[in-house]
């Protein structure tokens, strides 16, 4: 992936599994409404094989490993347990600082906006941190 280019993934149908969301809530100490997924739950979809492979490929091409820098979430409506959604992801590489920007759009299966989230992964060279 060259700087300024975007790799588009999706649309992909995703589901909020109530059991996995409850486990995620416990792992992140985020116990709340039993019908609504924790705010950061959509981040688990970044470990889907297609997304993981795209991130791993970008890191390999950059001879780097990813270091979580930040993430943000903005919602138009709650993400509900046992509900189906559509996820579109764009992954782009930035040169300065070297990192991957992962932007995602979540909609209902009918196309209504649900939310947007972004993760930044700093690309750290295999040889160590730059001086």
LUMFIMAR-67550 format. One record per residue (C-alpha): residue number from 1; residue in one letter; x, y, z. Coordinates in nm, 3 decimals. Layout:
BEGIN
VORO    n  res        x        y        z
VORO  NUM    a        X        Y        Z
...
END
This chain:
BEGIN
VORO    n  res        x        y        z
VORO    1    x    0.000    0.000    0.000
VORO    2    x    0.153    0.332   -0.105
VORO    3    x    0.111    0.648    0.099
VORO    4    x   -0.214    0.826    0.008
VORO    5    x   -0.368    0.508   -0.135
VORO    6    x   -0.662    0.341    0.033
VORO    7    x   -0.750   -0.023    0.056
VORO    8    x   -1.127   -0.061    0.074
VORO    9    x   -1.278   -0.362    0.249
VORO   10    x   -1.648   -0.431    0.244
VORO   11    x   -1.927   -0.401    0.255
VORO   12    x   -1.914   -0.686    0.504
VORO   13    x   -2.208   -0.807    0.706
VORO   14    x   -2.124   -0.822    1.076
VORO   15    x   -2.321   -0.928    1.380
VORO   16    x   -2.301   -0.822    1.740
VORO   17    x   -2.289   -1.153    1.923
VORO   18    x   -2.437   -1.094    2.269
VORO   19    x   -2.207   -1.348    2.435
VORO   20    x   -1.891   -1.205    2.276
VORO   21    x   -2.003   -0.849    2.353
VORO   22    x   -2.065   -0.939    2.718
VORO   23    x   -1.720   -1.100    2.732
VORO   24    x   -1.569   -0.787    2.576
VORO   25    x   -1.751   -0.573    2.835
VORO   26    x   -1.603   -0.782    3.118
VORO   27    x   -1.253   -0.769    2.960
VORO   28    x   -1.268   -0.391    2.935
VORO   29    x   -1.446   -0.338    3.269
VORO   30    x   -1.735   -0.181    3.080
VORO   31    x   -2.049   -0.331    3.231
VORO   32    x   -2.354   -0.137    3.124
VORO   33    x   -2.684   -0.178    2.943
VORO   34    x   -2.747   -0.545    2.874
VORO   35    x   -2.899   -0.472    2.530
VORO   36    x   -2.630   -0.237    2.398
VORO   37    x   -2.276   -0.334    2.300
VORO   38    x   -1.988   -0.149    2.469
VORO   39    x   -1.880    0.164    2.281
VORO   40    x   -1.549    0.012    2.167
VORO   41    x   -1.697   -0.326    2.069
VORO   42    x   -1.673   -0.265    1.690
VORO   43    x   -1.294   -0.281    1.731
VORO   44    x   -1.327   -0.660    1.758
VORO   45    x   -1.421   -0.666    1.389
VORO   46    x   -1.068   -0.547    1.307
VORO   47    x   -0.951   -0.898    1.396
VORO   48    x   -1.165   -1.051    1.120
VORO   49    x   -0.944   -1.252    0.880
VORO   50    x   -0.983   -1.012    0.586
VORO   51    x   -0.902   -0.703    0.795
VORO   52    x   -0.621   -0.874    0.985
VORO   53    x   -0.464   -0.989    0.655
VORO   54    x   -0.479   -0.635    0.512
VORO   55    x   -0.316   -0.487    0.822
VORO   56    x   -0.052   -0.763    0.833
VORO   57    x    0.024   -0.712    0.463
VORO   58    x    0.067   -0.337    0.504
VORO   59    x    0.297   -0.393    0.802
VORO   60    x    0.504   -0.651    0.613
VORO   61    x    0.548   -0.414    0.316
VORO   62    x    0.664   -0.145    0.558
VORO   63    x    0.895   -0.391    0.743
VORO   64    x    0.723   -0.274    1.060
VORO   65    x    0.495   -0.393    1.332
VORO   66    x    0.181   -0.205    1.439
VORO   67    x    0.164   -0.023    1.770
VORO   68    x   -0.182    0.094    1.878
VORO   69    x   -0.179    0.474    1.881
VORO   70    x   -0.543    0.574    1.923
VORO   71    x   -0.903    0.496    1.844
VORO   72    x   -1.224    0.693    1.837
VORO   73    x   -1.591    0.609    1.804
VORO   74    x   -1.889    0.827    1.708
VORO   75    x   -2.243    0.694    1.701
VORO   76    x   -2.572    0.795    1.544
VORO   77    x   -2.751    0.516    1.732
VORO   78    x   -2.670    0.240    1.980
VORO   79    x   -2.508   -0.084    1.862
VORO   80    x   -2.745   -0.355    1.983
VORO   81    x   -2.677   -0.717    2.080
VORO   82    x   -2.774   -0.988    1.833
VORO   83    x   -2.821   -0.736    1.554
VORO   84    x   -2.680   -0.745    1.201
VORO   85    x   -2.492   -0.450    1.052
VORO   86    x   -2.288   -0.363    0.744
VORO   87    x   -1.925   -0.259    0.789
VORO   88    x   -1.713   -0.072    0.534
VORO   89    x   -1.345   -0.019    0.609
VORO   90    x   -1.079    0.198    0.445
VORO   91    x   -0.712    0.144    0.533
VORO   92    x   -0.456    0.403    0.432
VORO   93    x   -0.087    0.445    0.503
VORO   94    x    0.057    0.775    0.617
VORO   95    x    0.425    0.859    0.589
VORO   96    x    0.479    1.121    0.857
VORO   97    x    0.449    0.982    1.110
VORO   98    x    0.451    0.632    0.960
VORO   99    x    0.120    0.474    1.048
VORO  100    x   -0.195    0.306    0.925
VORO  101    x   -0.526    0.485    0.948
VORO  102    x   -0.824    0.250    0.965
VORO  103    x   -1.158    0.420    0.910
VORO  104    x   -1.483    0.229    0.938
VORO  105    x   -1.845    0.308    0.870
VORO  106    x   -2.117    0.100    1.033
VORO  107    x   -2.473    0.101    0.898
VORO  108    x   -2.788   -0.103    0.947
VORO  109    x   -2.862   -0.361    0.680
VORO  110    x   -3.113   -0.105    0.544
VORO  111    x   -2.836    0.155    0.507
VORO  112    x   -2.916    0.380    0.804
VORO  113    x   -2.603    0.525    0.967
VORO  114    x   -2.506    0.368    1.298
VORO  115    x   -2.156    0.500    1.358
VORO  116    x   -1.802    0.565    1.250
VORO  117    x   -1.479    0.461    1.410
VORO  118    x   -1.112    0.514    1.346
VORO  119    x   -0.799    0.338    1.467
VORO  120    x   -0.445    0.462    1.420
VORO  121    x   -0.162    0.211    1.422
VORO  122    x    0.191    0.352    1.439
VORO  123    x    0.431    0.158    1.215
VORO  124    x    0.743    0.074    1.414
VORO  125    x    1.038   -0.058    1.208
VORO  126    x    1.142   -0.414    1.285
VORO  127    x    1.481   -0.279    1.393
VORO  128    x    1.327   -0.081    1.679
VORO  129    x    1.201    0.265    1.750
VORO  130    x    1.336    0.542    1.527
VORO  131    x    1.583    0.782    1.688
END
